[in-house]
Amino acid sequence: MNRKSLIIALIVGGTFFMENLDSTAITTAIPKMAQDFSVDPVTMSMGITSYVIMLAVFIPISGWFAERFGTRNIFSIAIAGFTISSALCGLSYSLPLFIGARILQGIFGALMVPVGRLAVLSNTEKKDLVTTIAYLSWPGLAGPICGPFLGGFFTTYFTWHWIFFVNVPLGIIAIFLTYKYIPKSNHHYKRKFDWVGFLLSGIGLLALMIGVEITSETNVNIPVALSLIAVALLLIGISVWHSFRIQHPIIDYAVMKVRTYKVIVTSGTVTKIVINTAPYVLPLFFQIGFGLSAFNAGLLYMASMVGNLAMKPATIWITRKFNFKAVLIVNGLLLALAVFLQSFLQPDTPYWLMATLLFFSGLTRSMQFSSMNALAYADIDAEEMSNANTLNSTLRQVALAAGISIGALLLHLSANYHGNGSNYQVEDFQLTLQIIAIIGVLAIYDFFTIKKTDALNVRNKKA
């Protein structure tokens, strides 16, 4: 792996650290933020999903902006906007203001994350893809490790507002390093912007995310939620049809003709939904179910994130030693098993046993996520990399929003099933985790279509 690719991967990984620090730190602060905003803790999921919704809506235009104005320029602007909006989140004193700041943060995050990833992919050879993705992921995974700890620490001993203020110095440093090390794009493409495709996909994704979010509310309006989801699917379907009728669509679905990429779009997206439910459900489980403070809940959940980080060096060896089909199926089952075992946790379960199980869960989540990312781009040509990255990044954020909303929905349904209403008990969290584990098993269905000889180029193997 050359030095240039390594430095760019670490810089972009640093911005992932900023984003993941917010996303994980906020989960431990949800009960306190709900108290300050005078809302139900589950309603606070809107503060998380509003950000993710904006990511899903605006990520499709990230590839066009990067090609038109240059990767480095857009990446720098996105970091600056993300930093300013983070400060606005910290200054919020009501839920509507907080959601507004998170929407602004999501718009800039929609450019920052995929454009940064595109900068890495554009400067990396296929043979170094697994290693580069590992280096790209390490700083990003440090955010989830520090997030629950810092979120709990600030919430317990200071105020939750500092969760967002810490992004200000990090953003300034990231902008400086971007201009110093990421090369300026030599070619700016002037393809026409696909306004029709953007409106169809944007409104469709917006309706989908809002519809899913409504289903997780305490007083859910089923007809409205289902109507929004139906309209969303119709608009997204029309946007797919539209993409095959023009030369340069905003999202080019033709890239799904690549078989290995299609697998990540199908089974991979469902798996990511399962992965993204844990950071939302477990901190609430520890605080509401076990009665732990935000600080202690965050400290306990750190074990999962340490497992995430610890698995990265082994990921490189495993993906080169074993074929992707075996890795994704076996590890996918282990991931579901880890979630299922977490459902048996009780308030009197020894902390060392809980930490061990969470660490194991982190290992499986990291292995699955890294393997899917490497396989996604293994057979993508250089000229299709921007399209593949745009679609994959969009689906990644849809999976994140769906994971949070589905976690909230299942928790709400479990509480109603047990007759607990909005007074969530241990049994409600346990049933939620068991259902998520079942979804995790079903998610591996398309991994069986992978061939043992697929992606030999990223495994440094010859056909």
C-alpha positions in Angstrom: 0.0 0.0 0.0 1.5 3.3 -1.0 1.9 6.3 1.4 -0.4 8.6 -0.5 -3.4 6.2 -0.2 -2.6 5.6 3.5 -2.6 9.4 4.3 -5.8 10.1 2.4 -7.5 7.1 4.0 -6.6 8.3 7.5 -7.8 11.9 6.8 -11.1 10.7 5.5 -11.3 8.3 8.3 -10.9 11.2 10.7 -14.0 12.8 9.3 -15.8 9.5 9.8 -14.6 9.8 13.4 -16.4 13.2 13.7 -19.7 11.8 12.2 -19.6 8.5 14.3 -18.8 10.4 17.4 -22.0 12.3 17.1 -24.1 9.3 16.1 -23.0 7.1 19.0 -22.6 9.7 21.7 -26.1 11.0 21.2 -27.6 7.6 22.0 -26.4 7.7 25.6 -27.7 11.2 26.0 -31.2 10.5 24.6 -33.0 10.2 28.1 -31.5 13.4 29.3 -32.1 15.3 26.1 -35.7 14.0 26.1 -36.1 15.4 29.6 -34.6 18.8 28.7 -36.9 19.0 25.6 -39.9 17.6 27.5 -40.6 14.8 25.1 -40.7 11.0 25.2 -37.3 9.2 24.9 -38.5 7.2 21.8 -39.6 10.5 20.2 -36.0 11.6 20.4 -35.3 9.2 17.7 -36.5 12.0 15.4 -33.3 13.9 16.3 -31.3 11.0 15.0 -33.3 10.0 11.9 -33.8 13.6 10.7 -30.0 13.7 10.2 -30.0 10.3 8.5 -33.0 11.3 6.3 -31.1 14.3 5.0 -28.1 12.0 4.3 -30.3 9.7 2.3 -31.9 12.5 0.3 -28.8 14.5 -0.6 -26.1 11.7 -0.9 -27.3 11.0 -4.5 -26.0 14.4 -5.6 -22.6 14.0 -4.0 -21.1 12.2 -7.0 -22.2 14.9 -9.4 -20.9 17.7 -7.2 -17.5 15.9 -6.8 -17.2 15.5 -10.5 -18.3 19.0 -11.3 -16.4 21.1 -8.8 -13.6 18.7 -7.6 -13.4 16.2 -4.9 -11.2 18.2 -2.6 -13.2 21.4 -2.9 -16.6 19.7 -2.1 -15.0 17.7 0.7 -13.6 20.8 2.4 -16.9 22.7 2.1 -18.8 19.7 3.5 -16.4 19.6 6.5 -16.9 23.3 7.2 -20.7 23.0 7.0 -20.8 20.0 9.1 -18.6 21.7 11.8 -20.8 24.8 11.9 -24.1 22.8 12.0 -22.6 20.7 14.9 -22.1 23.9 16.9 -25.8 24.8 16.2 -26.9 21.4 17.5 -25.1 22.1 20.7 -26.8 25.5 21.0 -30.3 24.1 20.5 -32.7 24.4 23.5 -35.8 22.7 22.0 -36.5 19.6 19.9 -37.7 21.5 16.8 -34.5 23.6 16.8 -32.4 20.6 17.4 -34.0 18.8 14.5 -33.4 21.8 12.3 -29.7 21.9 13.1 -29.5 18.1 12.6 -31.1 18.5 9.1 -28.5 21.1 8.2 -25.8 18.8 9.6 -27.2 15.9 7.5 -27.0 17.9 4.3 -23.3 18.6 4.7 -22.7 15.1 6.0 -24.3 13.8 2.8 -21.4 15.4 0.9 -18.7 14.8 3.4 -18.9 11.1 3.9 -19.4 9.8 0.3 -17.1 12.4 -1.3 -14.4 11.5 1.2 -14.8 7.8 0.4 -14.7 8.6 -3.3 -11.3 10.3 -2.8 -10.0 7.2 -1.1 -11.3 4.8 -3.8 -10.0 7.0 -6.6 -6.5 6.8 -5.2 -6.3 3.1 -4.3 -5.4 0.1 -6.4 -7.7 -3.0 -6.3 -5.0 -5.1 -4.6 -4.8 -2.6 -1.7 -8.6 -2.2 -1.4 -9.1 -4.4 1.7 -6.1 -2.8 3.5 -7.2 0.7 2.6 -10.8 0.1 3.8 -9.3 -1.2 7.1 -7.3 2.0 7.6 -10.2 4.1 6.5 -12.4 2.4 9.0 -10.1 2.5 12.0 -10.4 6.3 12.8 -14.1 6.0 12.1 -14.5 3.2 14.6 -12.6 5.2 17.2 -15.6 7.5 17.2 -18.1 4.8 18.3 -15.5 3.7 21.0 -15.2 7.3 22.3 -18.8 8.2 21.6 -20.7 6.3 24.3 -18.0 7.1 26.8 -17.9 10.8 26.0 -21.6 11.0 25.6 -22.2 9.5 29.0 -19.4 11.5 30.6 -20.7 14.9 29.2 -24.3 14.1 30.0 -23.6 12.9 33.5 -21.0 15.4 34.7 -21.5 18.4 32.4 -24.2 18.8 29.7 -25.0 16.9 26.5 -24.3 20.0 24.4 -20.6 19.3 24.5 -21.2 16.1 22.4 -21.5 18.5 19.4 -19.1 21.2 20.5 -16.1 18.8 20.3 -16.5 18.7 16.5 -15.5 22.3 16.1 -11.7 21.9 16.7 -11.8 18.5 14.9 -13.4 20.1 11.8 -10.8 22.9 11.6 -7.9 20.3 11.8 -9.6 18.2 9.1 -9.9 21.1 6.7 -6.2 22.0 7.1 -5.1 18.4 6.4 -7.5 18.1 3.4 -5.9 21.0 1.6 -2.4 19.8 2.6 -2.6 16.1 1.5 -5.6 15.4 -0.8 -4.7 16.3 -4.4 -6.7 18.7 -6.4 -8.8 17.1 -9.1 -7.4 17.6 -12.6 -10.6 16.9 -14.5 -14.0 18.5 -13.8 -16.8 16.9 -15.7 -19.6 19.1 -16.9 -22.4 16.5 -17.4 -25.9 17.9 -17.1 -27.5 17.7 -13.7 -30.4 15.3 -13.5 -33.1 17.4 -11.8 -35.9 14.9 -12.6 -34.0 12.0 -11.1 -32.9 14.1 -8.0 -36.5 15.1 -7.3 -37.9 11.6 -7.8 -35.2 9.9 -5.6 -35.1 12.8 -3.1 -38.8 13.0 -2.5 -39.1 9.2 -2.6 -36.4 8.7 0.0 -37.8 11.5 2.1 -41.3 10.0 2.1 -39.8 6.5 2.8 -37.8 7.7 5.8 -40.7 9.8 7.3 -43.0 6.8 6.8 -40.7 4.5 8.6 -40.2 7.0 11.3 -43.9 7.5 11.9 -44.3 3.7 12.4 -42.0 4.0 15.4 -43.9 6.7 17.2 -45.9 6.0 20.3 -49.3 7.1 18.8 -48.6 5.7 15.3 -50.9 6.7 12.5 -50.9 3.5 10.4 -52.8 4.8 7.3 -50.5 7.8 7.0 -47.4 5.8 7.5 -48.4 3.1 4.9 -49.5 5.8 2.4 -46.1 7.6 2.7 -44.2 4.3 2.2 -46.4 3.4 -0.8 -45.8 6.8 -2.4 -42.1 6.5 -1.6 -41.8 3.1 -3.3 -43.7 4.4 -6.3 -41.4 7.4 -6.7 -38.3 5.4 -6.2 -39.6 2.9 -8.8 -40.2 5.7 -11.3 -36.7 7.1 -10.6 -35.2 3.7 -11.4 -37.1 3.6 -14.7 -36.0 7.1 -15.4 -32.4 6.3 -14.8 -32.3 3.8 -17.7 -33.8 6.4 -20.1 -31.1 9.1 -19.9 -27.3 9.1 -20.4 -26.2 10.5 -17.0 -28.8 9.8 -14.2 -28.3 11.1 -10.7 -28.3 7.5 -9.5 -27.1 5.0 -12.1 -28.8 1.7 -11.2 -27.1 0.0 -14.1 -24.2 -0.6 -11.8 -26.4 -3.3 -10.2 -25.7 -5.5 -13.2 -22.4 -6.3 -11.5 -23.4 -9.5 -9.6 -21.2 -9.1 -6.5 -22.3 -5.5 -6.1 -26.0 -6.5 -6.4 -25.5 -9.0 -3.5 -24.3 -6.1 -1.2 -27.3 -4.0 -2.3 -29.8 -6.8 -1.3 -28.5 -8.9 1.6 -25.9 -6.4 2.5 -28.5 -3.6 3.1 -30.7 -5.9 5.3 -27.6 -6.9 7.3 -26.7 -3.2 7.8 -30.1 -2.6 9.1 -29.5 -5.3 11.7 -26.1 -3.9 12.5 -27.5 -0.3 13.0 -30.2 -1.3 15.5 -27.8 -2.2 18.3 -26.3 1.2 18.9 -29.8 2.6 19.4 -31.4 -0.3 21.4 -28.6 -1.3 23.7 -27.8 2.1 25.4 -31.5 2.5 26.1 -31.7 -1.1 27.4 -28.9 -0.4 29.9 -30.3 2.9 31.0 -34.1 2.3 31.0 -34.0 -1.5 31.6 -31.1 -1.8 34.0 -31.3 1.7 35.5 -27.6 2.6 34.7 -26.5 6.2 34.3 -25.7 7.6 30.9 -22.0 7.4 31.7 -22.1 3.8 32.9 -24.3 2.7 30.0 -21.8 4.4 27.6 -18.9 2.8 29.3 -20.4 -0.6 29.1 -21.3 -0.3 25.4 -17.7 0.7 24.7 -16.9 -3.1 24.9 -18.8 -3.6 21.6 -16.9 -0.8 19.9 -13.6 -2.1 21.2 -14.5 -5.4 19.5 -15.2 -3.4 16.4 -11.8 -1.9 16.3 -9.9 -5.0 17.5 -11.3 -7.0 14.6 -9.9 -4.8 11.8 -6.3 -6.3 11.7 -7.8 -9.8 11.5 -10.2 -8.7 8.8 -7.4 -8.3 6.3 -6.0 -11.8 7.0 -9.4 -13.5 7.1 -10.7 -12.0 3.8 -7.5 -13.1 2.1 -7.4 -16.6 3.7 -11.1 -17.5 3.1 -13.5 -16.7 0.3 -16.2 -14.0 0.7 -19.0 -16.5 0.5 -17.8 -18.4 3.5 -16.9 -15.3 5.5 -20.3 -13.5 5.0 -22.5 -16.6 5.6 -20.6 -17.9 8.7 -20.0 -14.5 10.2 -23.6 -13.4 9.4 -24.9 -16.3 11.5 -22.5 -15.4 14.3 -23.7 -11.8 14.1 -27.3 -12.9 14.6 -26.2 -15.2 17.4 -24.5 -12.4 19.2 -27.7 -10.3 19.0 -29.8 -13.2 20.2 -27.5 -13.8 23.2 -27.8 -10.2 24.2 -31.5 -10.7 24.7 -30.8 -12.8 27.7 -29.0 -10.1 29.6 -30.5 -9.1 33.0 -29.8 -6.3 35.5 -28.0 -8.8 37.7 -25.8 -10.2 34.9 -22.1 -9.8 35.8 -20.5 -6.8 34.1 -17.6 -8.9 32.9 -20.0 -11.3 31.1 -22.0 -8.5 29.5 -18.7 -6.8 28.4 -17.5 -10.1 26.9 -20.7 -10.6 24.9 -20.7 -7.0 23.7 -17.0 -7.4 22.6 -17.9 -10.6 20.7 -20.8 -8.7 19.1 -18.5 -5.9 18.0 -16.1 -8.5 16.4 -18.9 -9.9 14.2 -20.3 -6.5 13.3 -16.9 -5.3 12.2 -16.1 -8.4 10.2 -19.4 -8.3 8.3 -19.3 -4.6 7.6 -15.7 -4.6 6.3 -16.2 -7.7 4.2 -19.3 -6.3 2.5 -17.5 -3.0 1.8 -14.6 -4.7 0.1 -16.8 -7.0 -1.9 -19.0 -4.1 -3.1 -16.2 -2.4 -5.1 -14.2 -5.5 -6.1 -15.6 -5.8 -9.6 -16.4 -2.1 -10.2 -14.5 -0.4 -13.0 -12.8 2.9 -12.4 -15.3 4.9 -14.5 -18.2 3.4 -12.6 -16.7 3.9 -9.2 -18.5 7.3 -8.6 -21.9 5.8 -9.5 -21.3 2.7 -7.3 -20.2 4.8 -4.4 -23.2 7.1 -4.7 -25.7 4.2 -4.7 -24.0 2.3 -1.9 -23.6 5.4 0.3 -27.3 6.2 -0.2 -28.4 2.6 0.8 -26.0 2.7 3.7 -27.8 5.7 5.1 -31.2 4.2 4.4 -30.1 1.2 6.4 -29.0 3.4 9.2 -32.3 5.3 9.4 -34.2 2.1 9.0 -32.2 0.4 11.7 -33.0 3.2 14.2 -36.7 3.4 13.3 -37.2 -0.4 13.2 -35.5 -0.6 16.6 -37.8 2.0 18.0 -40.9 0.4 16.3 -40.0 -3.1 17.6 -39.5 -1.7 21.1 -42.9 0.0 21.0 -44.7 -3.1 19.7 -42.9 -5.3 22.3 -44.1 -3.0 25.1 -47.6 -3.1 23.8 -47.5 -6.8 23.5 -46.4 -7.1 27.1 -49.0 -4.5 28.2 -46.3 -2.0 29.4 -47.4 0.9 27.2 -44.6 3.5 27.1 -43.1 2.3 30.4 -40.5 0.0 28.8 -39.3 -3.0 30.8 -36.4 -5.5 30.4 -38.7 -8.0 28.7 -39.5 -5.4 26.0 -35.9 -4.9 25.1 -35.3 -8.7 25.1 -38.1 -9.4 22.7 -36.9 -6.6 20.4 -33.4 -8.1 20.3 -34.7 -11.6 19.6 -36.7 -10.3 16.6 -33.7 -8.4 15.3 -31.7 -11.7 15.6 -34.2 -13.5 13.4 -34.0 -10.7 10.8 -30.2 -11.2 10.9 -30.5 -14.8 10.0 -32.8 -14.0 7.1 -30.4 -11.3 5.8 -27.8 -13.8 4.6 -30.1 -15.3 1.9 -28.3 -13.6 -1.1 -24.8 -14.3 0.2 -25.3 -17.9 -1.0 -25.2 -16.7 -4.6 -21.5 -15.5 -4.2 -19.0 -17.8 -5.9 -15.9 -19.0 -4.1 -13.8 -17.4 -6.9 -15.4 -13.9 -6.6 -13.2 -10.9 -5.8 -9.9 -12.7 -6.1 -8.4 -9.3 -7.1 -9.0 -7.8 -3.7 -7.8 -10.9 -2.0 -4.4 -10.8 -3.8 -5.2 -14.1 -5.4 -4.9 -15.2 -9.1 -7.9 -16.6 -11.0 
